[in-house]
Amino acid sequence: MKQECPAKSSVTYNSILLPISDKSKTAAQKAARNKAIYYITTRIMLPLSGRPPDMRKYVVSCLLLLLGSCICRAQIPWHDSTVDFTSIEWNNYSTSYIGEGKDSVPLLVTAIPYNGIYSAPAELAGATALNMSFSGSLYNFRSNLGDRNQVLYACDSSAVYFIAPGVFASNAALYEYRVTENGSRVIKPWAAITQFTDSAFQLNTFRRRCAFLGGFSTGTGNYITVELRRRRDQSIQCAAAVYWVAVQPVLKDIYTAAELNDLLMHVKTNARFAAAAPRDKWTKLYKPAGLDSVTGLPKKLVLPSKEHDLYFFLTADIYKKEALEYRLLRNNKIAANWQPNAYDNGLIWLKDLDPGSYVLQMRYRMQRQHVTAYVFEITPAWYQTMWFKVAAVLLVISFLGSIALLVTLRRQRLALMEEQAKKEKQALGLRAIRAQLNPHFIFNALSSIQGLINKQDMDGANRYLSDFGMLVRHSLTESDTAYIPLQKEIATLDTYLRLEQLRFNFAWSIDCENAPDTSAVELPSLLLQPLVENAVKHGVSGMGEQGRIQVRFSRQGKDLLVLIQDNGAGFDTAVSGTGYGLKLTHDRIRLLNEMTEGTIITMQVQSAPAQGTIIRLLFKNWLA
């Protein structure tokens, strides 16, 4: 199995380790490395000698990312320390050690998991020295580095493995090791070395089958120390402390689609200037109070509506997209739930963003409990604002309402026209019926006059002609009037009955004792006269003085009742007659009921042979 080579030697400045490889590099790589070391020493480290320690650590840590290609890494997957060495795959761990790399001197090689991130996140660059001098400590020093001791950092609960080149099965009895937690609690007391790498494992130029001390882990905020000592004089040969720290993503810069050139330059130079300060663009757009004091980025980024795509760069050197996860909230609702990043680097690309208030939440898979949130907003265009949407909705509603109103008005107009046409048709029908009634009345009147003349009753004929003229005049006057007062209708009936009495000599009466105000109530004109004519002609015309006709008007609540009764011969109502009076009156009542709303006219005919006839007319809701 081919392995990367761990560093052989190191250069130390202010307790910061710069591992360097000498034997696994080409001549060109060595030349580039030496040039970089010379530049760091003469141009950066020396000018920084008067600067505060934190600044020196920060700058050198940034340069560690620049020289990342010079750090050789051996890799081991996460496994429990009880796993046999031969079953371990070396593919996810970075190794570090301090020393000359000679087999004659025992060393401790520490293998820490990558977890998809090559370089340590930026927040580890300023980590303080590990304090191991507190009361009750098994140690008495405070430093990140020593000649034979190193302090490293891990970011999750995966086990960290320890290998001891220089210790083999032949000399393992001379050494022992122990493991402690937080410098005070012994996890594994001093023990003999019993495990070794196999012959297939090659670590740099070290001899094979070196000592394997196992893997250990602890929780965030704690550290584990592994010590290797010589049993004869109990002198510490080397030690390594690994501190499990909380870590979360840190943004380095943000780009928009309009800044593609800057974005491409960033991607191209990311390996060389990974920890460079944010662009001065933000200081021109935002006041100092609006910028984050750590990242230099806006505390809340506000962009116009045309910016649909955003690119977020992180400080960590990520090589495996599953190592970074993010979630996007829009207007306090989940727009995209937690998901692995789409790219094998520290770039998060948000596409096709709609206007709204956003929160980008980021976390490393190895520490999902630590989340970094960044707030930004894409302002809507004028046509995307709430007031415009409300106005547009109101306009659409008004437009649709206008259309609906026009359609309703058109339908109402058509319905009104249809109703008017129907009424006109009904009115024409009524006129036609009344036109048939008038000849019917005139024919009956002329027949009566002829009868008087045949009897040589010239005085009676003259009086009849005079009253008949009045009736004809009244008929012509009211021919275009649909309704006439009840008072006029009674007067017309009275005149007609007096005329017919001259001819047939019957008795008659009109009773209005319980009737409403006859001048205020109106009835359809000529509705009662054909019924009275039938009572005379078919009822009492042949009975002389024995004949009786009675017309009665009475009020029944809101209804008007009219009874027309005679004691004539009667008829069988089941047999259709040949007369037109009743038929025309039925047709007229049907049309009147169709033309009016709320008022109904009903007519009942009660008759039998030799029992007379009673016609009952009920005007419902006529007296409001």
C-alpha positions in Angstrom: 0.0 0.0 0.0 1.5 3.3 -1.0 1.7 5.9 1.8 2.5 9.6 2.0 5.6 10.4 3.9 5.5 12.1 7.2 7.9 14.9 8.0 11.4 14.1 9.0 12.6 17.3 10.6 11.2 20.6 11.7 11.9 24.3 12.0 10.4 26.0 15.1 9.5 29.7 15.6 7.8 30.9 18.7 6.4 27.5 19.6 4.9 26.9 16.2 5.9 23.8 14.3 6.7 23.8 10.6 7.2 20.2 9.5 9.4 19.7 6.5 10.1 16.6 4.3 13.5 16.0 2.9 13.4 12.6 1.2 10.1 12.4 -0.6 10.4 15.5 -2.7 11.8 16.2 -6.2 14.6 18.6 -6.7 12.1 21.3 -7.9 9.9 20.8 -4.9 12.9 21.0 -2.5 14.0 24.3 -4.3 10.5 25.7 -3.9 10.4 24.7 -0.3 13.8 26.2 0.5 12.8 29.4 -1.2 9.6 29.6 0.8 11.5 28.9 4.1 14.0 31.7 3.3 11.1 34.1 2.5 9.3 33.3 5.7 12.5 33.7 7.8 13.8 36.9 6.3 10.6 38.7 5.2 8.0 37.7 7.8 9.4 36.2 10.9 12.1 38.7 11.5 9.9 41.8 11.0 7.3 40.2 13.3 9.8 39.7 16.1 8.5 42.8 17.8 4.9 42.1 17.3 2.5 40.5 19.9 2.7 36.6 20.0 -0.9 36.2 18.9 -0.2 38.1 15.7 2.9 36.0 15.0 1.0 32.8 15.6 -1.8 34.0 13.3 0.5 34.9 10.4 2.6 31.7 10.7 -0.6 29.6 10.9 -1.8 31.2 7.7 1.5 30.4 6.0 1.2 26.8 7.2 -1.7 26.6 4.7 0.6 28.0 2.0 3.2 25.3 2.7 0.6 22.6 3.1 2.1 20.8 0.1 5.3 20.4 2.0 3.7 18.5 4.9 3.6 14.8 4.2 0.7 12.9 5.8 0.2 9.2 6.5 -3.4 8.2 6.9 -5.3 5.8 9.1 -9.1 5.4 9.2 -11.1 5.7 12.4 -10.9 2.5 14.5 -11.2 1.5 18.1 -7.8 0.9 19.7 -8.7 -2.7 20.1 -8.7 -3.2 16.3 -5.8 -5.3 15.1 -3.2 -3.1 13.2 -3.4 -5.3 10.1 -7.0 -4.5 9.6 -6.5 -0.7 9.5 -6.7 1.2 6.2 -4.5 4.2 6.0 -6.6 6.8 4.2 -8.0 9.4 6.6 -5.3 10.5 9.1 -2.6 13.1 9.1 0.7 12.2 11.0 3.0 14.6 12.8 6.1 14.1 14.9 9.1 16.0 16.3 12.6 14.8 15.9 15.3 13.8 13.5 13.5 10.8 12.2 16.3 8.4 13.0 15.5 4.8 14.1 18.1 5.1 16.9 16.0 7.7 18.7 12.4 6.7 19.7 9.7 9.1 18.4 6.0 9.5 18.8 4.0 9.9 15.6 0.5 11.2 16.1 -2.2 10.3 13.5 -5.1 12.7 13.6 -8.2 12.3 11.3 -8.7 14.6 8.4 -12.5 14.2 8.3 -12.6 15.8 4.9 -10.5 18.8 5.9 -6.8 18.9 5.1 -5.8 22.1 7.0 -6.9 23.0 10.4 -9.8 25.5 10.5 -8.8 29.1 11.0 -10.1 29.2 14.5 -7.4 26.8 15.6 -4.7 29.1 14.3 -4.9 31.2 17.5 -5.3 28.4 19.9 -3.5 29.1 23.2 -0.7 27.0 24.7 -1.9 24.0 26.6 -1.6 24.7 30.3 -0.2 21.6 32.0 1.2 23.3 35.1 -2.0 23.5 37.2 -2.2 22.1 40.8 -2.6 18.3 40.8 -1.1 18.0 37.2 1.1 15.1 36.4 3.3 17.5 34.4 4.8 20.9 35.0 5.0 22.9 31.8 3.0 25.4 29.6 3.9 25.3 26.0 2.6 24.1 22.6 5.9 22.7 21.7 9.1 21.3 23.2 12.2 19.5 22.0 10.5 16.2 22.4 6.9 17.1 23.2 4.2 18.3 20.8 0.6 19.6 21.3 -1.9 19.0 18.5 -5.6 19.6 18.0 -8.4 17.3 17.0 -11.9 18.4 16.1 -14.1 15.4 16.7 -14.5 12.3 18.8 -12.6 10.0 16.4 -9.7 8.1 17.9 -6.2 9.5 17.5 -3.5 6.8 16.9 0.1 6.8 18.1 3.0 5.0 16.5 6.6 4.9 18.0 9.3 4.6 15.3 12.6 3.6 16.9 10.9 1.1 19.1 10.8 -2.5 17.8 10.1 -5.9 19.1 13.9 -6.3 19.7 14.1 -3.3 22.1 10.5 -2.9 23.2 11.3 -4.2 26.7 13.4 -1.1 27.2 10.4 1.2 27.0 6.9 1.7 28.3 4.1 4.2 27.8 1.1 5.6 29.5 -2.0 7.6 28.6 -3.6 10.3 30.7 -6.6 12.6 30.4 -6.5 16.3 31.1 -3.1 15.9 32.8 -4.5 14.5 35.9 -6.4 11.2 35.3 -4.6 8.1 34.2 -6.4 6.2 31.5 -3.7 3.6 30.8 -0.9 3.3 33.4 2.6 2.6 32.5 2.5 -0.5 30.3 4.8 -2.5 28.1 4.7 -2.2 24.3 3.1 -5.3 22.8 1.7 -4.2 19.3 3.8 -3.5 16.2 3.1 -2.5 12.6 3.3 -5.2 10.0 5.8 -5.6 7.3 3.6 -4.0 4.7 3.4 -0.7 6.5 6.1 1.8 5.5 6.2 5.2 7.3 8.6 7.5 5.5 12.2 6.1 5.9 11.6 4.5 9.3 12.2 0.8 9.7 9.1 -1.4 9.4 7.5 -3.2 12.3 7.8 -0.3 14.6 5.7 0.0 17.8 1.9 0.7 17.6 0.5 2.2 20.9 -3.2 2.2 19.8 -5.9 4.8 19.5 -7.5 7.0 22.1 -10.2 9.7 22.2 -12.0 12.0 24.6 -14.7 14.7 24.5 -14.6 18.3 23.3 -12.7 20.5 25.7 -10.4 17.8 27.0 -7.0 16.5 26.0 -5.1 13.2 26.1 -1.4 12.9 26.6 0.7 9.9 25.6 4.2 9.5 27.1 7.0 7.2 26.1 9.8 6.6 28.6 12.9 4.4 29.1 12.2 1.9 31.9 15.8 1.8 33.2 16.0 5.4 34.4 12.3 6.3 33.8 13.4 9.3 31.6 10.7 10.6 29.3 11.8 10.1 25.7 9.0 11.9 24.0 5.3 12.9 24.6 2.3 14.1 22.6 -0.8 15.9 23.8 -3.9 16.0 21.6 -6.6 18.6 22.5 -10.2 18.0 21.3 -11.5 21.5 20.5 -14.9 22.8 19.4 -14.8 24.0 15.8 -17.3 25.5 13.4 -17.1 27.0 9.9 -15.7 30.5 9.5 -16.5 32.5 6.4 -13.6 34.1 4.5 -15.4 36.0 1.8 -18.6 36.3 -0.2 -19.0 36.8 -4.0 -21.9 37.6 -6.3 -22.4 36.6 -9.9 -21.2 40.0 -11.0 -17.8 39.3 -9.4 -17.0 36.2 -11.4 -13.5 37.4 -12.2 -12.7 37.9 -8.5 -14.3 34.5 -7.8 -12.1 32.8 -10.4 -9.0 34.5 -9.1 -10.0 33.4 -5.6 -10.4 29.8 -6.7 -7.1 29.9 -8.6 -5.1 31.3 -5.8 -7.0 29.7 -2.9 -4.2 27.3 -2.0 -1.6 30.1 -1.9 -3.6 32.7 -0.1 -6.2 30.7 1.8 -6.1 32.8 4.9 -5.8 36.2 3.2 -7.8 39.1 4.6 -11.2 39.8 3.1 -11.3 42.3 0.2 -11.5 46.0 0.9 -14.8 46.0 -1.0 -16.7 45.6 2.3 -15.1 48.6 3.9 -16.3 50.8 1.0 -19.9 49.5 1.2 -20.4 49.3 4.9 -19.5 51.4 8.0 -17.2 49.8 10.5 -20.1 49.2 12.9 -21.7 47.0 10.2 -18.6 44.8 9.7 -17.7 41.8 11.8 -14.6 42.4 13.8 -13.2 38.9 13.2 -14.1 38.1 9.6 -14.3 41.6 8.2 -17.5 40.6 6.4 -20.8 42.5 6.7 -22.8 41.5 9.8 -25.9 41.5 7.5 -25.3 41.4 3.8 -28.0 43.3 1.8 -28.1 42.8 -1.9 -30.4 44.0 -4.7 -33.0 41.8 -6.4 -30.8 41.1 -9.4 -28.3 39.1 -7.3 -29.7 35.6 -7.6 -26.5 33.6 -7.0 -24.1 33.9 -4.1 -20.8 32.2 -3.4 -19.6 31.7 0.2 -15.9 30.8 0.8 -14.8 29.2 4.0 -11.3 29.4 5.6 -10.9 25.6 6.0 -9.1 23.6 3.2 -11.9 21.1 2.5 -11.2 18.3 0.1 -14.3 16.1 0.8 -17.8 17.7 0.2 -19.4 15.5 2.8 -17.3 17.2 5.5 -19.3 20.4 5.2 -23.1 20.7 5.6 -25.4 23.6 5.3 -29.1 24.6 5.6 -30.8 27.7 4.2 -33.7 29.5 5.8 -35.8 32.0 3.9 -38.3 34.3 5.8 -38.0 32.0 8.8 -38.9 28.9 6.8 -36.7 26.1 5.6 -35.8 26.7 1.9 -33.2 23.9 1.8 -32.7 21.5 4.7 -29.4 20.2 6.0 -27.4 18.7 3.1 -23.8 18.0 2.3 -22.0 20.6 0.2 -22.1 20.1 -3.5 -18.4 20.7 -4.1 -15.2 19.2 -2.7 -13.8 22.5 -1.4 -14.7 25.3 0.9 -17.2 26.9 -1.5 -21.0 27.0 -0.9 -22.9 28.1 -4.0 -26.5 29.3 -3.5 -28.4 29.5 -6.8 -31.6 31.1 -8.0 -32.3 33.0 -4.8 -35.6 34.8 -4.6 -35.9 38.1 -2.7 -36.3 37.6 1.1 -34.5 37.5 4.4 -32.1 34.5 4.5 -30.0 32.7 7.2 -27.3 30.4 5.9 -26.4 27.8 8.6 -23.1 25.9 8.2 -21.5 23.1 10.2 -18.9 20.5 10.0 -20.1 16.9 9.9 -17.6 16.0 12.6 -19.2 18.6 15.0 -22.8 19.1 14.0 -23.7 20.7 17.3 -21.6 23.7 16.4 -23.4 25.8 13.8 -22.3 29.1 12.2 -25.1 31.3 10.9 -24.8 34.1 8.5 -27.7 36.5 7.8 -28.2 38.2 4.4 -31.1 39.8 2.6 -32.0 40.1 -1.1 -34.3 43.1 -1.5 -37.2 42.8 -3.8 -37.6 44.8 -7.0 -40.4 47.4 -7.1 -42.6 44.9 -8.8 -41.8 42.3 -6.2 -42.7 44.4 -3.2 -45.7 43.7 -1.0 -47.4 47.0 -1.8 -47.1 46.3 -5.5 -48.4 42.8 -5.1 -51.3 44.1 -3.1 -52.0 46.8 -5.7 -51.7 44.2 -8.5 -54.1 41.9 -6.7 -56.6 44.8 -6.1 -56.2 45.8 -9.7 -56.9 42.2 -10.9 -59.8 41.9 -8.5 -61.2 45.2 -9.8 -60.7 44.1 -13.4 -62.3 40.8 -12.8 -65.0 42.5 -10.8 -65.6 44.9 -13.6 -65.9 42.1 -16.1 -68.2 40.2 -13.7 -70.3 43.3 -13.3 -70.4 43.9 -17.1 -71.4 40.2 -17.6 -74.0 40.5 -14.8 -75.4 43.7 -16.3 -75.5 42.2 -19.7 -77.3 39.2 -18.3 -79.7 41.4 -16.4 -80.2 43.5 -19.5 -80.9 40.4 -21.6 -83.1 39.0 -18.8 -84.9 42.3 -18.7 -85.3 42.4 -22.4 -86.6 38.8 -22.3 -89.0 39.7 -19.5 -90.1 42.8 -21.3 -90.6 40.9 -24.5 -92.5 38.3 -22.5 -94.7 41.0 -21.0 -95.2 42.6 -24.3 -96.2 39.2 -25.7 -98.5 38.7 -22.7 -99.9 42.2 -23.2 -100.5 41.4 -26.8 -102.3 38.2 -25.7 -104.4 40.2 -23.3 -105.3 42.7 -26.0 -106.2 39.9 -28.3 -108.4 38.4 -25.6 -110.0 41.7 -24.9 -110.4 42.3 -28.6 -112.4 39.0 -28.7 -114.4 40.0 -25.6 -115.5 43.3 -27.0 -117.2 41.7 -30.1 -118.7 39.1 -27.7 -120.2 41.8 -25.6 -121.4 43.8 -28.6 -122.9 40.7 -30.2 -124.9 40.0 -27.0 -126.0 43.6 -26.7 -127.2 43.7 -30.3 -129.1 40.5 -29.8 -130.8 42.1 -26.8 -131.8 45.2 -28.9 -133.1 42.9 -31.7 -135.2 41.1 -29.1 -136.8 44.5 -27.9 -137.5 45.6 -31.4 -139.1 42.3 -32.3 -141.4 42.8 -29.2 -142.3 46.2 -30.6 -140.9 47.8 -27.3 -139.5 50.9 -29.0 -139.1 52.8 -25.7 -137.1 49.9 -24.2 -135.1 49.6 -27.4 -134.3 53.4 -27.3 -133.2 53.2 -23.6 -131.2 50.1 -24.3 -129.4 51.8 -27.2 -128.6 54.8 -25.0 -127.2 52.7 -22.2 -125.4 50.5 -24.8 -123.8 53.6 -26.3 -122.4 54.5 -22.9 -121.0 51.0 -22.4 -119.4 51.0 -25.9 -117.9 54.5 -25.1 -116.6 53.2 -21.8 -115.2 50.1 -23.5 -113.4 52.2 -26.1 -112.0 54.6 -23.4 -110.6 51.8 -21.2 -109.4 49.6 -24.1 -105.8 50.6 -23.5 -106.0 50.5 -19.7 -104.9 47.3 -18.1 -106.4 48.0 -14.7 -109.4 50.1 -13.7 -110.7 51.1 -10.2 -113.2 48.6 -8.7 -115.7 51.5 -8.5 -115.7 51.9 -12.3 -115.9 48.1 -12.8 -119.0 48.0 -10.5 -120.6 50.9 -12.4 -120.0 49.1 -15.7 -121.6 45.9 -14.4 -124.5 47.9 -13.0 -125.2 49.5 -16.4 -124.9 46.2 -18.2 -127.3 44.4 -15.9 -129.9 47.2 -16.1 -129.7 46.9 -19.9 -130.2 43.1 -19.8 -133.0 43.4 -17.3 -135.0 45.5 -19.9 -134.9 42.5 -22.2 -135.2 39.5 -19.8 -136.9 41.0 -16.8 -134.7 39.1 -14.1 -133.8 40.3 -10.7 -130.1 41.3 -9.9 -128.0 42.8 -7.1 -124.5 44.0 -6.5 -123.4 43.7 -2.9 -120.3 45.7 -1.6 -121.0 45.8 2.1 -117.8 44.1 3.2 -115.7 45.3 0.3 -112.6 47.5 0.6 -112.4 51.0 -0.6 -113.7 50.6 -4.2 -111.9 53.7 -5.4 -108.5 52.5 -4.1 -108.6 49.0 -5.4 -108.0 48.2 -9.0 -109.0 45.1 -11.0 -108.1 44.0 -14.5 -110.5 45.8 -16.9 -113.4 43.7 -18.4 -112.4 40.7 -16.3 -115.9 40.3 -14.6 -118.2 41.4 -17.4 -117.9 38.2 -19.6 -118.8 36.1 -16.5 -121.8 38.3 -15.8 -122.8 38.1 -19.5 -122.7 34.3 -19.3 -124.9 34.4 -16.2 -127.5 36.4 -18.1 -127.3 34.6 -21.5 -126.9 31.0 -20.3 -128.4 31.3 -16.8 -131.5 33.5 -16.4 -132.4 34.6 -19.9 -135.3 32.2 -20.2 -136.6 32.5 -16.6 -138.2 35.9 -16.7 -139.0 37.3 -13.3 -137.8 34.0 -11.6 -134.3 34.6 -12.6 -131.8 35.9 -10.0 -128.2 37.2 -10.5 -126.1 38.3 -7.5 -122.6 39.8 -7.6 -120.8 40.1 -4.2 -117.5 41.8 -3.3 -115.9 40.9 0.1 -112.6 41.3 1.9 -110.8 38.3 3.4 -107.6 39.6 5.0 -105.3 40.7 2.2 -107.4 38.8 -0.4 -110.4 40.1 -2.4 -113.2 37.6 -3.1 -115.8 38.1 -5.9 -118.8 35.8 -6.2 -121.0 35.8 -9.3 -124.1 33.6 -8.7 -127.2 32.8 -10.7 -130.1 30.4 -10.3 -130.3 29.4 -13.9 -130.3 26.0 -15.5 -126.6 25.3 -14.7 -124.3 23.0 -16.7 -122.0 20.1 -16.4 -118.5 21.5 -15.7 -116.9 18.2 -17.0 -118.3 18.8 -20.5 -116.7 21.5 -22.7 -119.1 24.1 -23.9 -119.1 26.0 -27.1 -119.0 29.5 -25.6 -116.0 31.7 -25.5 -116.6 33.7 -22.2 -115.2 31.2 -19.7 -112.3 30.1 -22.0 -111.2 33.6 -22.7 -111.4 34.5 -19.0 -109.3 31.4 -18.1 -106.6 32.4 -20.6 -106.6 36.0 -19.5 -106.1 35.0 -15.8 -103.2 32.7 -16.7 -101.4 35.5 -18.5 -102.1 37.9 -15.7 -100.6 35.5 -13.2 -97.5 35.1 -15.4 -97.0 38.9 -15.6 -97.4 39.7 -11.9 -95.4 38.7 -8.9 -96.8 38.3 -5.4 -100.4 38.5 -6.5 -102.4 35.5 -7.9 -105.9 35.3 -9.4 -107.8 32.0 -9.1 -111.2 31.2 -10.5 -113.5 28.3 -9.5 -116.7 27.4 -11.3 -119.3 25.4 -9.4 -122.3 24.3 -11.4 -124.7 21.4 -12.1 -127.7 21.0 -14.3 -130.9 22.6 -12.8 -128.8 23.9 -9.8 -127.5 27.2 -11.0 -123.9 28.4 -11.2 -121.5 30.0 -8.8 -118.2 31.5 -10.0 -115.7 32.3 -7.3 -112.8 34.7 -8.1 -110.1 35.1 -5.5 -107.5 37.9 -5.8 -104.7 36.8 -3.4 -102.5 39.4 -1.8 -104.5 42.0 -3.7 -105.2 44.2 -0.7 -101.7 45.0 0.7 
